[in-house]
Amino acid sequence: MKPPDTGLIRPVEVITLPNEVQQHDHDHHQLVIALKGYSEFSIEGMQSLIIPGQGCIVTASSDHAFNGLGESEILTLNLPNQTRLDKYTNERLEPIFNNNHYFKIDSQFQCLLQLLVKEIRQSPDDLLVTDACKNTIIALLQRHVRTDFSQKLMQRNRINMSIIDNYIIQQIATKITVAQLAGCVFLGESQFHLLFKQQVGITPHQYILQMRFKFAKELLEDNSLTLASIASASGFANQSSFTHSFTKLQGTSPSKYRH
């Protein structure tokens, strides 16, 4: 989140998120912790839903999108390149801010956080208070945050790709969403997206498209089928969309590929 345009970056803010999706980047690190409701975040394509007790790290210059679902509030801590923390503390916290990730905080940290947020609400324009609260939070971050949350999920779970492949083949002529694939293996959409990208190396959407092209190439071997019927059977909206996507990603048009 970007603070109001006052010429200064506020060290910490309590923000009510809009329901409309917002997107931007900024030249400083940012720590986000959910305080109320549900918030959707996408950081460089890595999506997740965060609720109270969870948060995310947005590193400098990372493109990110966000929105609230209903009434939602978050706490944001902005960390300009030159912080007031001593060298030792900066070195301790460097591993936390060296990449984008999502995390959970423990119950002890949540209790402390409630007290600090109360102080911030009472003195939102007192930079001395808000800066002190920010430094307290990030100084305790290393001990109370499960920064390896996403990594542990990926190590503990592997997606059964045969189930995914079978579902895509059965539904190849229809629209297939990430949520549907996630449901096949009993995972939440954001967790599935993270695990899939880690395991396969591409996003679920890219994988679905590859499967559609593979199926279309098999159908192109049958000269009795029209390009329009192949496009429909492969799940494309129309022949024009199929031809455009095929040519862009395969380097040749469907008709040329057939010959």
C-alpha positions in Angstrom: 0.0 0.0 0.0 1.2 3.5 -0.7 0.5 6.1 2.0 -1.3 9.3 1.2 0.8 11.7 -0.9 2.2 13.9 1.8 5.8 13.8 0.6 6.8 11.5 3.4 6.6 7.7 3.8 4.7 7.0 7.0 6.5 4.3 8.9 3.3 2.4 9.8 -0.4 2.7 8.9 -3.7 1.0 9.6 -5.5 0.9 6.3 -9.0 -0.2 5.2 -8.6 -2.0 1.9 -10.9 -1.2 -1.1 -12.9 -4.0 -2.6 -11.7 -3.0 -6.0 -8.3 -4.4 -7.1 -5.4 -2.0 -6.8 -2.0 -2.5 -8.3 1.4 -0.8 -8.0 5.0 -1.1 -6.8 7.3 1.1 -4.6 11.0 1.5 -4.0 10.9 0.3 -0.4 10.2 -3.0 1.4 6.8 -3.4 3.0 5.5 -5.6 5.7 1.7 -6.3 5.7 -0.3 -7.9 8.5 -4.0 -8.6 8.3 -6.0 -7.1 11.2 -9.6 -7.7 10.2 -11.5 -9.6 7.5 -10.1 -11.2 4.4 -7.6 -9.6 2.0 -6.4 -10.9 -1.4 -2.8 -10.3 -2.4 -0.8 -11.1 -5.5 2.9 -10.4 -5.4 4.7 -10.9 -8.7 2.0 -13.4 -9.6 2.2 -15.3 -6.2 -1.4 -15.1 -4.9 -2.8 -15.7 -1.4 -5.7 -14.9 0.8 -4.6 -13.5 4.2 -6.6 -13.3 7.4 -5.8 -11.9 10.9 -2.7 -13.7 12.1 -1.2 -13.8 8.6 0.7 -11.4 6.5 3.2 -10.9 3.7 6.5 -9.4 2.8 6.6 -7.2 -0.3 10.2 -6.4 -1.3 11.2 -3.2 -3.0 10.1 -2.7 -6.7 7.9 -5.8 -6.6 4.7 -5.5 -8.6 1.7 -6.4 -6.3 -2.1 -6.2 -6.5 -4.5 -6.3 -3.5 -8.1 -5.9 -2.5 -10.3 -6.5 0.5 -13.2 -9.0 0.5 -16.0 -7.1 2.3 -14.7 -5.1 5.3 -11.0 -5.7 5.8 -8.2 -3.9 7.6 -4.4 -4.3 7.4 -1.3 -2.9 9.1 1.4 -1.8 6.8 5.0 -1.2 7.8 7.1 0.7 5.3 10.9 0.2 5.4 12.9 2.7 3.4 16.4 1.6 2.4 18.0 3.6 5.2 16.3 2.5 8.4 17.1 3.6 11.9 17.8 0.1 13.0 21.4 -0.7 14.1 23.6 -2.8 11.8 23.2 -5.9 14.0 19.4 -5.8 13.9 19.4 -5.2 10.1 21.7 -8.2 9.6 19.3 -10.3 11.8 16.3 -9.3 9.7 17.9 -9.5 6.3 16.7 -13.1 5.6 13.1 -12.1 6.2 13.1 -9.2 3.7 15.2 -10.8 1.0 12.3 -12.2 -1.0 8.5 -12.0 -1.3 6.6 -14.5 0.8 3.6 -15.0 3.0 3.7 -15.9 6.7 1.9 -16.6 10.0 2.5 -15.0 13.4 2.1 -16.8 16.7 -0.4 -16.1 19.4 2.1 -14.2 21.6 2.9 -11.9 18.7 -0.8 -11.3 18.0 -1.4 -10.2 21.5 1.5 -7.7 21.4 0.4 -6.5 18.0 -3.1 -5.6 19.3 -1.5 -3.3 21.9 0.8 -1.7 19.4 -2.1 -1.2 16.9 -4.1 0.5 19.7 -1.3 3.0 20.2 -1.0 3.6 16.5 -4.8 4.3 16.2 -4.7 6.8 19.0 -1.6 8.7 17.7 -1.6 8.1 13.9 0.2 11.4 13.2 2.8 11.0 16.0 5.8 9.8 14.0 7.8 9.1 17.2 5.1 6.7 18.4 4.5 5.1 15.1 8.2 4.7 14.3 8.8 3.1 17.7 5.9 0.7 17.1 7.3 -0.2 13.7 10.7 -0.9 15.1 9.3 -3.0 17.9 7.3 -5.1 15.5 10.2 -5.8 13.1 12.7 -6.4 15.9 10.4 -9.2 17.2 9.6 -10.5 13.8 12.3 -13.1 13.5 11.4 -14.9 16.7 7.6 -14.9 16.3 7.0 -15.3 12.5 6.9 -18.5 10.6 8.7 -17.1 7.6 9.2 -20.6 6.2 5.4 -21.2 6.1 5.2 -21.4 2.3 8.4 -23.4 1.9 7.2 -26.0 4.5 3.9 -26.4 2.7 5.8 -27.1 -0.6 8.1 -29.6 1.1 5.3 -31.4 2.8 2.9 -31.6 -0.2 3.3 -32.8 -3.7 0.5 -32.6 -6.2 -0.6 -35.8 -7.9 -0.2 -34.8 -11.5 -2.1 -37.8 -12.9 -5.2 -36.5 -11.2 -4.7 -33.1 -12.7 -4.0 -34.4 -16.2 -7.1 -36.6 -16.1 -9.3 -33.8 -15.1 -7.9 -31.4 -17.8 -8.4 -34.1 -20.5 -12.0 -34.7 -19.4 -12.8 -31.0 -19.3 -10.5 -29.9 -22.2 -13.4 -28.4 -24.2 -14.6 -26.2 -21.4 -13.2 -23.4 -19.3 -10.9 -24.7 -16.5 -10.1 -22.6 -13.5 -7.3 -22.9 -11.0 -9.9 -23.3 -8.2 -11.3 -26.4 -10.0 -7.8 -28.0 -10.3 -7.1 -27.2 -6.6 -10.3 -28.9 -5.6 -9.3 -32.1 -7.4 -6.4 -32.5 -4.9 -8.1 -30.9 -1.9 -6.0 -27.8 -1.7 -6.9 -24.1 -1.4 -6.4 -22.1 -4.6 -3.4 -20.0 -3.4 -1.7 -23.0 -1.8 -2.2 -25.1 -5.0 -0.8 -22.3 -7.1 2.4 -22.1 -5.0 2.9 -25.9 -4.9 2.2 -26.3 -8.6 4.6 -23.6 -9.7 7.3 -25.1 -7.4 6.7 -28.6 -8.6 6.1 -28.1 -12.4 8.0 -24.9 -13.0 5.1 -23.1 -14.8 1.7 -21.7 -13.6 -1.5 -23.8 -13.7 -2.8 -21.5 -16.5 0.3 -22.1 -18.6 0.0 -25.8 -18.0 -3.6 -25.9 -19.1 -2.8 -24.0 -22.3 0.0 -26.5 -23.0 -2.5 -29.4 -22.6 -4.9 -27.6 -25.0 -2.2 -27.2 -27.6 -1.1 -30.8 -27.3 -4.7 -32.0 -27.8 -5.2 -29.6 -30.7 -2.0 -31.0 -32.5 -3.4 -34.5 -32.2 -6.7 -33.3 -33.8 -4.9 -31.4 -36.6 -3.6 -34.8 -37.9 -7.2 -35.6 -38.9 -7.7 -33.6 -42.1 -11.4 -34.1 -42.0 -11.7 -31.8 -39.0 -12.1 -28.1 -39.6 -10.0 -25.5 -37.6 -13.2 -24.2 -36.1 -14.2 -27.6 -34.7 -10.7 -28.2 -33.4 -10.7 -24.9 -31.7 -14.0 -25.7 -30.0 -12.9 -29.2 -29.0 -9.7 -27.8 -27.5 -11.5 -25.3 -25.3 -10.8 -22.1 -27.3 -13.5 -19.4 -27.6 -13.4 -19.4 -31.4 -11.2 -20.2 -34.4 -9.6 -16.7 -34.4 -8.6 -17.0 -30.7 -7.2 -20.5 -31.4 -5.2 -19.4 -34.4 -3.8 -16.3 -32.7 -2.7 -18.3 -29.5 -1.3 -21.2 -31.5 0.7 -19.0 -33.8 2.1 -16.9 -31.0 3.2 -19.8 -28.8 4.0 -22.4 -31.5 5.7 -20.2 -34.0 3.5 -21.3 -36.9 -0.2 -21.2 -37.7 -2.5 -24.3 -37.2 -3.0 -24.7 -41.0 0.8 -24.6 -41.7 1.4 -27.0 -38.8 -1.2 -29.4 -40.3 0.6 -29.4 -43.7 
